[in-house]
Every structure is written in C-alpha cells, then in structure tokens.
Amino acid sequence: MPEPSKSSLPQSIDETIALLEAHDYLAGRSLATVVYLALKLKRPLFLEGDAGVGKTEIAKVLATALGRDLIRLQCYEGLDVSSAVYEWNYPAQMLEIRLAEAEGVTDRARLEGDLFSEKHLIRRPVLQALSSSAGGAPVFLIDELDRTDEAFEAFLLEILSDFQVTIPELGTIKAAEPPIVIITTNRTREVHDALKRRCLYHWVDYPAADLELEIIRRKVPGCSERLSEEIVAYVQKLRRLDLFKNPGIAESIDWATALTELDRVALDPETISDTVGALLKYQDDIARIQGSEGRQALDAVKAELRAVG
C-alpha cells in the first residue's frame, strides 16, 4: 500500500499503519485505529503507559510523516502559564518606556498599546500550537502531563475544549485550525476525568516479543539476528520479574546498540553484568539481575531458543 503524501492525513486505519511503519514506528492495529480516529475527528489523543514504551515517539513520527511542526510542552511540577502559554518581554518594554520618556511621549493609551502588542509577546508552546502554520496545523505534544498539578490541568480544559486562550491585554486568540494534540502520561498520578473526556484514550503497553524483535531489527540494523533474539527474549523475561522499573522498548534499543558497538554476538553473564546499566536504571534491579535471577533468566532464554532453533 503506498504511503500517503506528506502533509495529507491518512484516509484509513491501514494507511495509518503504513504511514507510521514507513518511519519505523510499528504500531498494533488498536493503536493505529485510535491514532487514525484522533486525526479524523480532530480530537486530542491521550496516551498512557509506562515510561519507554514509545508514547512520545508517536508525536515525533506523526510530525515527520505529515510534514508538520512539532511543538513540545514538557511538563514538570510547578509549570505555570508564563512558561507554558506566553509572557511579556519585560526588558524590551522597559526600554520602550525609557525611549518614550526621552521623547516626551505623554499619550498613555498609545504607550500601553505599544507595550502590550504582538512585538513584545513571547509565545510559549501553547500559544505556538494555536498559531497558524504554512504546513498545516502543528503536532502539539503535551508530554508527561502527570508531572503537573491539577491547577494546570484545569487551565488546559479551555485549550482542549475550544482551542483558544485568553490574554487579558490582547483578548482571545483562537486557532484557525486545531493542532494535532498528543498528551502522554506515565501514570504517576491520575489525571482528572474532565480532561480525559475531551480526548481519545489508549494504553500503550510493552510490545509482544515478535513486534519488539522487528523494532530492534529496524532500529539497530547492525545487531546480529541471534543477539537480537536473545535480547528480546531476555528483556521479555525481565518484565515478568516485577522489577522496580521494567525496561521499556527504548532501553531495549539502547542495550542492543551498546552490545553491537562492543561487537557482541550473544549474551553471557559477564556481558550482561558489564552492560546492564544501558538496560536498567535502578541499583536494586541491577543487583537482582547480576544475581541468581538474572542467570536463571538467561539459562531459560538459551534453552527456549535452542528448542525452537
């Protein structure tokens, strides 16, 4: 099936799958369906799942595939309107006041109009996402929304309901065309239902073994087939050990890349011990894998691959 041309939206679920796959994002049909519907219905897409499963990557791939600008709002605790939406260029405003004083300008209304005009407005991600773009509406990524507080969530309701924001000095700015909104959370806390209701929802899970193997093949083409199979089988087993932080697909790719750079062709206990920092990020998890549990998992992987190979 031919890939849709840049800047045109896919016209079916199959076209959506092809569009993502053409940019090395392998999506299951359920994920491709909700992406297609979000594009077709112009609804925000709310993606939830553990860190490292590819939620943010969806927004990046869509921006590239559709030829749209990617505008990213990285959320964090304490995020406020001035950082997310807009602020005024105070140094430039002060300079304008000083120049007006030097020139003897006394028209206060005119001065205020000059101070609070577009030329002194600093557009932050939200306002950028509502602005017109030559290539079409941008992809607006609101990343890790669960890191913010409920007050900021409430502020987003106006954005997601009407795709507009009110600036007291300028009035209401409304998007000529709604941006393609992708919201991600790692579920460190629950996001309010009022915001979720405005979105289409999808839980992004860890990929099945066959899909993860194909991702490794595409993302790390220098990785040998045997090593790729062992990496995927081993990582899949680790995710069943109830670690503090399971390795995501991003960590699988990092580990495969590291092992390829070290010219490894197969897994062994020493190799795992030396490179496990590319896969696991918490010392307690690393200690478990460097002990008997890690060795048992590796022995099981070797036995399973021998049985099928």
C-alpha positions as CSV (number, residue, x, y, z in Angstrom):
1,M,0.0,0.0,0.0
2,P,1.5,3.4,-1.0
3,E,2.4,5.8,1.8
4,P,0.3,8.9,2.0
5,S,1.9,12.0,0.7
6,K,3.4,14.5,3.2
7,S,1.0,16.8,4.9
8,S,-2.0,14.7,3.9
9,L,-3.8,12.8,6.6
10,P,-4.2,9.0,6.3
11,Q,-7.7,8.0,5.0
12,S,-7.9,4.6,6.7
13,I,-6.5,2.5,9.5
14,D,-4.3,0.6,7.0
15,E,-2.9,3.9,5.7
16,T,-2.2,5.0,9.3
17,I,-0.3,1.7,9.9
18,A,1.7,2.2,6.7
19,L,2.4,5.9,7.5
20,L,3.8,5.0,10.9
21,E,5.7,1.9,9.6
22,A,7.3,4.0,6.8
23,H,9.0,5.9,9.6
24,D,10.0,2.8,11.6
25,Y,7.1,3.0,14.1
26,L,5.5,-0.4,14.3
27,A,2.0,0.1,15.8
28,G,-0.5,-2.6,16.5
29,R,-3.9,-2.2,14.9
30,S,-5.6,-0.9,18.1
31,L,-3.1,1.9,18.4
32,A,-3.2,2.7,14.7
33,T,-7.0,2.8,15.0
34,V,-7.1,5.4,17.8
35,V,-4.4,7.5,16.0
36,Y,-6.5,7.5,12.8
37,L,-9.6,8.5,14.7
38,A,-7.8,11.3,16.5
39,L,-6.7,12.7,13.2
40,K,-10.0,12.2,11.5
41,L,-12.2,13.6,14.3
42,K,-9.6,16.3,15.3
43,R,-9.7,15.1,18.9
44,P,-6.7,15.1,21.3
45,L,-5.1,11.7,21.8
46,F,-4.4,10.7,25.5
47,L,-1.7,8.1,25.7
48,E,-0.9,6.4,29.0
49,G,1.6,3.8,29.8
50,D,4.9,3.0,31.4
51,A,8.0,5.1,30.6
52,G,9.9,4.0,27.5
53,V,7.1,2.3,25.6
54,G,7.0,4.8,22.7
55,K,4.3,7.3,23.6
56,T,6.4,10.4,22.9
57,E,7.8,8.8,19.7
58,I,4.3,8.7,18.2
59,A,4.1,12.5,18.2
60,K,7.6,12.8,16.7
61,V,6.8,10.3,14.0
62,L,3.5,12.0,13.1
63,A,5.1,15.4,12.8
64,T,7.8,14.0,10.5
65,A,5.4,11.8,8.4
66,L,2.8,14.6,7.9
67,G,5.4,17.3,7.4
68,R,4.1,19.3,10.4
69,D,5.9,21.3,13.0
70,L,6.4,19.5,16.3
71,I,5.7,21.8,19.3
72,R,6.5,20.1,22.7
73,L,5.4,21.2,26.1
74,Q,7.5,19.2,28.6
75,C,5.5,19.2,31.8
76,Y,7.0,19.4,35.3
77,E,6.0,20.3,38.8
78,G,5.3,24.0,39.1
79,L,4.7,24.6,35.4
80,D,2.7,27.8,35.1
81,V,1.1,30.0,32.4
82,S,4.1,32.2,31.8
83,S,6.2,29.1,31.0
84,A,3.5,27.2,29.0
85,V,1.5,29.9,27.2
86,Y,3.0,33.3,27.0
87,E,4.8,36.1,28.8
88,W,5.7,39.7,28.0
89,N,9.2,40.8,27.1
90,Y,9.8,43.0,30.1
91,P,13.3,44.2,29.2
92,A,12.1,45.4,25.8
93,Q,9.0,47.0,27.4
94,M,11.2,48.9,29.9
95,L,13.4,50.1,27.0
96,E,10.4,51.3,25.2
97,I,9.2,53.2,28.3
98,R,12.6,54.9,28.7
99,L,12.6,55.9,25.0
100,A,9.1,57.3,25.3
101,E,10.1,59.3,28.3
102,A,13.2,60.6,26.4
103,E,11.0,61.6,23.5
104,G,8.5,63.3,25.8
105,V,5.6,61.0,24.8
106,T,2.6,61.7,27.1
107,D,-0.2,59.7,25.4
108,R,-0.6,56.9,28.0
109,A,-3.1,54.9,25.9
110,R,-0.8,54.9,22.9
111,L,2.1,53.9,25.1
112,E,0.2,51.0,26.7
113,G,-0.9,49.9,23.2
114,D,2.7,49.8,22.1
115,L,3.9,47.9,25.2
116,F,1.2,45.2,25.1
117,S,1.4,44.4,21.4
118,E,2.5,41.4,19.4
119,K,6.0,42.7,19.1
120,H,6.5,42.3,22.9
121,L,4.7,39.0,23.2
122,I,6.8,35.9,23.8
123,R,4.9,32.9,22.6
124,R,5.4,29.7,24.6
125,P,4.4,26.2,23.4
126,V,0.6,26.5,23.9
127,L,0.4,29.8,22.0
128,Q,2.7,28.5,19.3
129,A,0.4,25.5,18.9
130,L,-2.6,27.7,18.4
131,S,-0.8,29.9,15.8
132,S,-1.2,29.4,12.0
133,S,1.5,27.4,10.2
134,A,2.2,27.2,6.5
135,G,2.5,23.4,6.5
136,G,-0.8,22.9,8.3
137,A,-1.7,22.6,12.0
138,P,1.3,21.6,14.1
139,V,1.6,18.4,16.2
140,F,1.3,19.6,19.8
141,L,2.9,17.2,22.3
142,I,2.0,17.7,25.9
143,D,4.5,15.4,27.4
144,E,4.2,13.8,30.9
145,L,1.1,15.7,32.0
146,D,1.0,13.8,35.2
147,R,4.1,15.7,36.4
148,T,2.0,18.9,36.6
149,D,-0.7,19.8,39.2
150,E,-4.5,19.9,39.0
151,A,-4.5,23.7,38.6
152,F,-2.6,23.4,35.3
153,E,-4.9,20.6,34.2
154,A,-7.9,22.9,34.7
155,F,-6.2,25.6,32.6
156,L,-5.8,23.1,29.8
157,L,-9.5,22.5,29.6
158,E,-10.1,25.8,27.7
159,I,-7.3,24.8,25.3
160,L,-8.7,21.4,24.6
161,S,-12.3,22.4,24.5
162,D,-12.2,25.4,22.1
163,F,-8.5,25.5,21.1
164,Q,-8.2,29.1,22.3
165,V,-6.5,31.0,25.0
166,T,-7.3,34.4,26.5
167,I,-4.6,37.0,27.0
168,P,-6.1,39.9,29.1
169,E,-4.2,42.6,27.2
170,L,-4.9,41.3,23.7
171,G,-8.1,39.3,24.0
172,T,-8.9,35.7,22.9
173,I,-6.6,34.0,20.5
174,K,-8.3,31.1,18.7
175,A,-6.6,28.5,16.4
176,A,-7.7,28.8,12.8
177,E,-7.2,25.0,12.6
178,P,-6.9,22.8,15.7
179,P,-3.5,21.3,16.3
180,I,-2.9,17.6,16.4
181,V,-2.7,17.1,20.2
182,I,-0.9,14.2,21.7
183,I,-0.9,14.0,25.5
184,T,1.3,11.5,27.4
185,T,1.4,10.4,31.0
186,N,3.4,7.8,32.9
187,R,0.5,7.4,35.3
188,T,2.5,8.6,38.4
189,R,-0.9,10.1,39.4
190,E,-4.4,10.1,38.0
191,V,-5.4,12.8,35.6
192,H,-8.8,14.4,36.1
193,D,-11.8,12.9,34.2
194,A,-12.8,16.3,32.9
195,L,-9.7,16.4,30.8
196,K,-9.7,12.8,29.8
197,R,-13.3,13.2,28.5
198,R,-12.1,15.6,25.8
199,C,-9.6,13.1,24.4
200,L,-9.5,9.7,22.8
201,Y,-7.6,7.3,25.1
202,H,-5.2,4.5,24.6
203,W,-3.0,2.5,26.9
204,V,0.4,1.9,25.3
205,D,1.7,-1.4,26.6
206,Y,5.1,-3.2,26.2
207,P,5.3,-4.8,22.7
208,A,4.9,-8.5,22.2
209,A,8.1,-10.4,21.5
210,D,7.7,-10.6,17.7
211,L,7.0,-6.9,17.4
212,E,9.9,-6.0,19.7
213,L,12.2,-8.1,17.6
214,E,11.1,-6.3,14.5
215,I,11.7,-3.0,16.2
216,I,15.2,-4.0,17.1
217,R,15.9,-5.1,13.6
218,R,14.8,-1.8,12.2
219,K,16.4,0.5,14.9
220,V,19.7,-1.4,15.3
221,P,20.3,-3.0,11.8
222,G,23.9,-3.9,12.8
223,C,22.7,-6.2,15.6
224,S,23.1,-9.9,14.7
225,E,19.9,-12.0,14.4
226,R,21.0,-14.3,17.2
227,L,21.8,-11.4,19.5
228,S,18.6,-9.6,18.7
229,E,16.5,-12.7,19.5
230,E,18.4,-13.2,22.8
231,I,18.0,-9.5,23.8
232,V,14.2,-9.6,23.2
233,A,13.7,-12.9,24.9
234,Y,15.8,-11.8,27.9
235,V,14.0,-8.4,28.2
236,Q,10.6,-10.1,28.0
237,K,11.6,-12.3,30.9
238,L,12.8,-9.4,33.0
239,R,9.5,-7.7,32.6
240,R,7.8,-10.6,34.4
241,L,10.1,-10.4,37.4
242,D,8.3,-7.4,39.0
243,L,11.3,-5.1,38.9
244,F,11.1,-1.6,40.3
245,K,11.3,-0.2,36.8
246,N,10.8,-2.6,33.9
247,P,12.9,-1.9,30.8
248,G,11.0,-0.3,28.0
249,I,11.5,-0.6,24.3
250,A,13.7,2.5,24.4
251,E,16.1,0.6,26.8
252,S,16.0,-2.5,24.6
253,I,17.2,-0.4,21.7
254,D,19.9,1.3,23.8
255,W,21.1,-2.1,25.0
256,A,21.1,-3.6,21.5
257,T,23.1,-0.6,20.3
258,A,25.6,-0.8,23.1
259,L,26.2,-4.6,22.6
260,T,26.5,-4.0,18.8
261,E,29.2,-1.3,19.4
262,L,31.0,-3.8,21.6
263,D,30.9,-6.4,18.8
264,R,28.9,-8.9,20.9
265,V,27.1,-11.7,19.1
266,A,25.4,-13.4,22.0
267,L,24.5,-12.9,25.6
268,D,26.5,-14.3,28.5
269,P,26.6,-13.5,32.3
270,E,29.7,-11.3,32.0
271,T,28.4,-9.3,29.1
272,I,25.1,-8.7,30.9
273,S,26.9,-7.6,34.1
274,D,29.1,-5.2,32.2
275,T,26.4,-3.6,30.1
276,V,23.2,-3.8,32.3
277,G,23.4,-0.1,33.0
278,A,22.1,0.5,29.5
279,L,19.0,-1.6,30.3
280,L,18.2,-1.0,33.9
281,K,18.4,2.3,35.8
282,Y,17.9,1.3,39.5
283,Q,20.6,-0.3,41.6
284,D,18.2,-2.7,43.3
285,D,17.1,-4.1,39.9
286,I,20.7,-4.3,38.7
287,A,21.7,-6.3,41.9
288,R,18.8,-8.8,41.2
289,I,19.8,-9.3,37.6
290,Q,23.5,-9.7,38.5
291,G,22.5,-12.4,41.0
292,S,20.8,-15.8,40.5
293,E,17.6,-14.4,39.0
294,G,19.4,-12.9,36.1
295,R,21.4,-16.1,35.5
296,Q,18.2,-18.2,35.6
297,A,16.5,-15.9,33.1
298,L,19.5,-16.2,30.7
299,D,19.6,-20.0,31.0
300,A,15.9,-20.1,30.3
301,V,16.3,-17.9,27.2
302,K,19.1,-20.1,25.8
303,A,17.1,-23.2,26.4
304,E,14.0,-21.8,24.7
305,L,15.9,-20.5,21.7
306,R,17.7,-23.9,21.2
307,A,14.3,-25.6,21.4
308,V,12.8,-23.5,18.5
309,G,16.0,-23.1,16.5
